[in-house]
Amino acid sequence: MIHLEEVSREFKSYKKEPGFKGAVKALFSKETVVKTAVDKVSFHIAEGEMVGYIGANGAGKSTTIKIMTGILVPTSGKCTVAGVVPYENRQKNAEKIGVVFGQRTQLWWDLPLTETYSILKEIYNVSDEDFKERMEFLNKVLDLDEFINSAVRTLSLGQRMRADLAASLLHNPKVLFLDEPTIGLDVVVKENMRKAIKEINQKYKTTVILTTHDLTDIEELCDRIIIIDKGKKIYDGSIEKIKREYGNKRILEMYVKNIKETSEIDVAKEFKLSAEECKTWTNDNSILVEFDKNKINMPEIVAYVMSKVQIVDMKIKETDIEDIVKMIYGHEVKL
C-alpha cells in the first residue's frame, strides 16, 4: 500500500553572518547551508496495517508524512501511496488518503457539521448510497448524533476531533494519516477515539499511519512501529520485539516494616553488579531496586533483602515502550 525507497529530503538556506557587516557580505556572496531532514528512508506498509511512526521533535517524521501526502517533493528516492506517486498527482492522491491533524481542522468553522459533510460529499463525489452507509457507521462508532447539527465553532475539542476523523473517512480512503489525534483529550474521550479507529480499520481495512507523542496510543493501536531519529530510520519492527530485546530493565519495589534498617542494603554490591546493571534506593516506606533481568533475577533480590529486613508487600514494574523510546533518544540503546 505504501512504499518508500531511499527517500531523502534536503532543505537549503543561505548562511548569514550577524550584524551590518554580515548583511553587506550576503549581498555579494551567499553561502548555502544544506540540512538533510530525511536521509534515505525506506519502508513498506501493507494494506490494513496500523503502524506507529515516531520520533523526537525535528527527527524528520513530519517531513516524511508531508512527502507521503504529496505536500513535499523528495530530493531523491521514490514514494508511492496506493499506487500513486503523491507529489506527481496530488488530486488523485487526495482521493485515496485521509488526514487528521490534532492541531488543525478541515471543517468549516461557522457551518453546522451536517453541511460540512454534505460539502465534502460533493468534493469527493461520494454517491448517495455510500454517503448514507458511511454516515450511519461513523455515527455509530463516533457518536456524532449529539452534535451533528451544531456549528463547528461551538464544539468541544473532543467533539471536533471526532468530527474531523469522520470527515477524513467520508470518501473511504485507502490510507489514513493521524497526527496527534488524541492531543488534549481526556482519558475517556481518548479511549473512545482509539476504539473508533480500531473499528474503522477492521471494517474498511484502512491502512493507518499514526504519529504521536502519546505512546499509549501506539501500544493500544499498533503492532508495528517505525522510529526515525535525525532523519534516519533506526527501528522498524513489532512493539513486542523491541520490548523483548530492549525492555530488560525492571523496577522492584518492596514495602518494608522498618525503613531505618535498610541503610546497609546494596544489591549491586552484594551480587557484584555495575551501577548500570543494578541500583538500589529508598522511598518513604519502601526499598526500590532497578535491575537488568539478564544479570540477576527477582527471587535472588527478594531473598537477599528478606535476609536484612521484613518485607510486607511488593510490586514490579516492567519497562514499557515509552521507557525504551526515551532510552533510544538518549542514545542509551543501540538498534
Secondary structure in CASP SS format (residue, H / E / C, confidence):
PFRMAT SS
TARGET T0000
AUTHOR 0000-0000-0000
METHOD secondary structure of the structure
MODEL  1
M C 1.00
I E 1.00
H E 1.00
L E 1.00
E E 1.00
E E 1.00
V E 1.00
S E 1.00
R E 1.00
E E 1.00
F E 1.00
K E 1.00
S E 1.00
Y E 1.00
K E 1.00
K C 1.00
E C 1.00
P C 1.00
G H 1.00
F H 1.00
K H 1.00
G H 1.00
A H 1.00
V H 1.00
K H 1.00
A H 1.00
L H 1.00
F H 1.00
S C 1.00
K C 1.00
E E 1.00
T E 1.00
V E 1.00
V E 1.00
K E 1.00
T E 1.00
A E 1.00
V E 1.00
D E 1.00
K E 1.00
V E 1.00
S E 1.00
F E 1.00
H E 1.00
I E 1.00
A C 1.00
E C 1.00
G C 1.00
E C 1.00
M E 1.00
V E 1.00
G E 1.00
Y E 1.00
I E 1.00
G C 1.00
A C 1.00
N C 1.00
G C 1.00
A C 1.00
G C 1.00
K H 1.00
S H 1.00
T H 1.00
T H 1.00
I H 1.00
K H 1.00
I H 1.00
M H 1.00
T C 1.00
G C 1.00
I C 1.00
L C 1.00
V C 1.00
P C 1.00
T C 1.00
S E 1.00
G E 1.00
K E 1.00
C E 1.00
T E 1.00
V E 1.00
A C 1.00
G C 1.00
V E 1.00
V C 1.00
P C 1.00
Y C 1.00
E C 1.00
N C 1.00
R H 1.00
Q H 1.00
K H 1.00
N H 1.00
A H 1.00
E H 1.00
K H 1.00
I E 1.00
G E 1.00
V E 1.00
V E 1.00
F E 1.00
G C 1.00
Q C 1.00
R C 1.00
T C 1.00
Q C 1.00
L C 1.00
W C 1.00
W C 1.00
D C 1.00
L C 1.00
P E 1.00
L H 1.00
T H 1.00
E H 1.00
T H 1.00
Y H 1.00
S H 1.00
I H 1.00
L H 1.00
K H 1.00
E H 1.00
I H 1.00
Y C 1.00
N C 1.00
V C 1.00
S C 1.00
D H 1.00
E H 1.00
D H 1.00
F H 1.00
K H 1.00
E H 1.00
R H 1.00
M H 1.00
E H 1.00
F H 1.00
L H 1.00
N H 1.00
K H 1.00
V H 1.00
L H 1.00
D C 1.00
L C 1.00
D C 1.00
E C 1.00
F C 1.00
I C 1.00
N C 1.00
S C 1.00
A E 1.00
V H 1.00
R H 1.00
T H 1.00
L C 1.00
S C 1.00
L H 1.00
G H 1.00
Q H 1.00
R H 1.00
M H 1.00
R H 1.00
A H 1.00
D H 1.00
L H 1.00
A H 1.00
A H 1.00
S H 1.00
L H 1.00
L C 1.00
H C 1.00
N C 1.00
P C 1.00
K C 1.00
V E 1.00
L E 1.00
F E 1.00
L E 1.00
D E 1.00
E C 1.00
P C 1.00
T C 1.00
I C 1.00
G C 1.00
L C 1.00
D C 1.00
V H 1.00
V H 1.00
V H 1.00
K H 1.00
E H 1.00
N H 1.00
M H 1.00
R H 1.00
K H 1.00
A H 1.00
I H 1.00
K H 1.00
E H 1.00
I H 1.00
N H 1.00
Q H 1.00
K H 1.00
Y H 1.00
K C 1.00
T C 1.00
T E 1.00
V E 1.00
I E 1.00
L E 1.00
T E 1.00
T C 1.00
H C 1.00
D C 1.00
L H 1.00
T H 1.00
D H 1.00
I H 1.00
E H 1.00
E H 1.00
L H 1.00
C C 1.00
D C 1.00
R E 1.00
I E 1.00
I E 1.00
I E 1.00
I E 1.00
D E 1.00
K C 1.00
G C 1.00
K E 1.00
K E 1.00
I E 1.00
Y E 1.00
D E 1.00
G E 1.00
S E 1.00
I H 1.00
E H 1.00
K H 1.00
I H 1.00
K H 1.00
R H 1.00
E H 1.00
Y H 1.00
G C 1.00
N C 1.00
K E 1.00
R E 1.00
I E 1.00
L E 1.00
E E 1.00
M E 1.00
Y E 1.00
V E 1.00
K C 1.00
N C 1.00
I H 1.00
K H 1.00
E H 1.00
T H 1.00
S C 1.00
E C 1.00
I C 1.00
D C 1.00
V H 1.00
A H 1.00
K H 1.00
E H 1.00
F C 1.00
K C 1.00
L C 1.00
S C 1.00
A C 1.00
E C 1.00
E C 1.00
C E 1.00
K E 1.00
T E 1.00
W E 1.00
T E 1.00
N E 1.00
D C 1.00
N C 1.00
S E 1.00
I E 1.00
L E 1.00
V E 1.00
E E 1.00
F E 1.00
D E 1.00
K C 1.00
N C 1.00
K C 1.00
I C 1.00
N C 1.00
M H 1.00
P H 1.00
E H 1.00
I H 1.00
V H 1.00
A H 1.00
Y H 1.00
V H 1.00
M H 1.00
S C 1.00
K C 1.00
V C 1.00
Q C 1.00
I E 1.00
V E 1.00
D E 1.00
M E 1.00
K E 1.00
I E 1.00
K E 1.00
E E 1.00
T C 1.00
D C 1.00
I H 1.00
E H 1.00
D H 1.00
I H 1.00
V H 1.00
K H 1.00
M H 1.00
I H 1.00
Y H 1.00
G C 1.00
H C 1.00
E C 1.00
V C 1.00
K C 1.00
L C 1.00
END
